[in-house]
Amino acid sequence: MMQTNYTRTHFIAKEGWNQIVFAFMVFLLSYALSFLPWLFFVFFLATAFVYRNPERIAEESDERCLLAPIDGTVTKISKVDLKDGSEALCVVIRKSLFDVGLLRAPVGMEIQEVKNRFGLFMSSSSSLFSSLCERKTFTCKSQFSSFKIVVSAGRFSQKIIYFKKDGLVKANERFGFLREGEVALLLPLDVRIKVSLNHKVISGQSVLGYLSHKDTHAK
């Protein structure tokens, strides 16, 4: 896990600057040596593409709508039992290496607690992924309900980056970076889900569902 200060709005995410500079230097070396320069130029472009940081506009402005926190594909929507004995609605989004890696707040929220679990960087399709992977769990509270965001690092991730910010994180605001892996939302059971399995979602833009009106006075 790595923690940095606040959010980033550069066209290319700062988390990828070192890798992109390295890829470009390798391209220049291959060009000088006339050794497959086209291949290393493609590698340089692919590296820049992985760390792109586009601006996003939400499909809806309803303050109760729940936006996708990461680019990827919805792989799970189910009710799960939590360690404290309660139940939650679990929505899992699997992010590939070439999806945008910026984590965005699904709704206006305050991050109350962050827990780190050190583990392995392994394929998210492995049966052992959930038990052994590197993981970061965010306990969040919005105006309407409390929920958790569980970020699990995949084989190509190396680390999960958190942009620390005190106070409110606005809906669609960047709060971290994941190169590859999964993001799970643990939500109240009465959330109205709009997406379905295998649905491709875009962070900060696609609407996953809506928080219930009766959550207004939730603690």
N, C-alpha and C positions, 0 to 999 in steps of 0.2 A: 504494500500500500504506500501511496505517496500523497502528501497533502500540500497544496499550494494555496496562495491567497486569491480568493475571489474568482471571477469569471474571466473569460477570454473572448474577444470579438475579432481577432485577426482572421484574414481570409484563409490562412493555413494555421491550424491549431499549433500553438507553441510547443505542445508535447511532441510534435514530429519534426521540429526544426533540425535537431542533430542528425536524425536519420536521413532527412532530405539532403542536407549538406553532404553527408557521407556518400549517398547515392550519386550526387552530382559530381563529386570528386572522383569517384570510381569511373563514371562516364567519361570525364575529361582524360583520365589516365588511359582508358581503353581507346579513346579517340587518338591520343598521342602515339599509342603503340599500334594503331590500326588493328585492334583485336576486338571484333564484334561490337563496334560502337553502337550500332542500332539496337542490339539486345540490352545494353546497359542504359541506353537512353529510355527505352521502354520501362526498364526497372525504375529509373528515376521518376518518370511520369506516374507509374503505379504507386510509388511511395508517396508522392505529393497528393494523389487521389485519395489514399487511405486517410490522410490527415486533413482533408478539406473541412472547412468550418462555415457552411452557408447560413445565411439568415433564414428564419422560418416565421411564417404567419399562420396562426391557428385557424382551423376551418370554422370555428365558432368562438364567440366571445362570452358565452354564458359562464359566469364565475363558478358554476358547479360542474362544468364539463371537465372530464379527466383526459388530459392529453397523453399521447405516447411519450415515455421518457427516453426512448432510444429508437433508432432505426432498426428494423428487423422484421421477423415473421412471428406471428402469434403461434406458439406451439402447445399451449396448455391453458385451459379455462376450467377450473374445478374448485370444489370446496375442500379445504384442508383443515386438519386439526393442528392447533398451535401448542407449544410447550406449556403455556399457562392454562390449558384446558379449554380455551375458547376456539371458535371456528372463524375462518376467514375465506374470502373468495380470492383465489390465486390466479393471476394472469401472468403468463411467462412469455417473454419476447426473446427470441434467439437472434443475436447480432452476428453477422458474418464479418470477415476481415474487411470487406470492401463497402460495408454500410458506414454511414457517418457515425463517428465514435463519441460525439458530445452527448453527455447526459443532461437532460433538461427537466425542470420541475414540472410534473404533470398537472399541478394546480398550485395556487398561491399557498405557501406552506412555511412552517418553521421546522428546521431539523433539530430535534431535541436531543438525540443521542446517535452516536456512530460507533458500531462495534466491528472490529476486525477479526477475521479468522484466517490465519496463515495456512497455506496449503499448497497443492500442486497446480501447475499450469497444464491442463489436460483437455482433451477433446470434449466439447459439451454434449456430444452424442454418446459418450461412454456411460455405462450403467453406474460407474463409481463417481461420476462428476459431482453430483450433489453432495456426496459424503466427503470428498477429498480436495475439492477445488479451493483456490484462494477466493475469499469472499468478504464483502463489506455490507453491513446491514444498517440502513438509515431508518430511525424511528421518527416519523413526521407527523405534524399536526396542522390541519388546515382550519379554516373558519367553521367547517361543517363536520369534520370527522378526523380521527386518527388512523394512520395506516403505516405500512412499512414498505421500503424499497430495498430489495435484496439484489446486489450486484455481484455476479460470479464471473471470475476471469477464466477465459478459455486458453487453448493451447498457444495462441499467438499473442496473448495479451501482455505478458510480462508484469504488469502492475495495474492497479486501479487507482486513478487519480481523483482526488476530492478538492474542489475549489472552496475553501472554508469561507463562510460568511456568517456574521452574527445577525440575528433578527430574521425578518421575512425574506424568503426567496420567492420572487414573483413567478407566476405561471409562465412557462416557456423559457425561463432563465436558465442558463448553463450552470451546472453545479459540479460537473466532473467529466471524466473521460475514460472510456473503455474501448480498447482496440478490438477485442473479440471476446465473445462469451454470451451470457444470458442476464437478463434483468427481470426479476419477478416483483410484481406488485401484490401485497397482501392487504386486501380491501375489506370493508364491512360487507356483510352478506346482502345488504339491500341496495348495493350499487347496481345501477341499470347498465349492463354491458351492451355495447353497440357492435363490437367486432365479433368475428368467429374464428375458428381454427384455420391456420394457414393464411390468415389475412396479413398482407404486407402493410406495415405501418411506418409513418415518418415522424420522427421526434419533433415535438413542439408544434405539430400541425395536425396529425390524425387524432380524432376523438375516439378514445377507448370506451367511454361510457359517461354516466352522470351520477354524481353523488346525490343521495336521497335528501329530500327537503326536511325530513324529520331528524336529520343529523345535526340540525342547527345548534342544539344545546348540548351536544355530546362533549364529554370531558376528555 
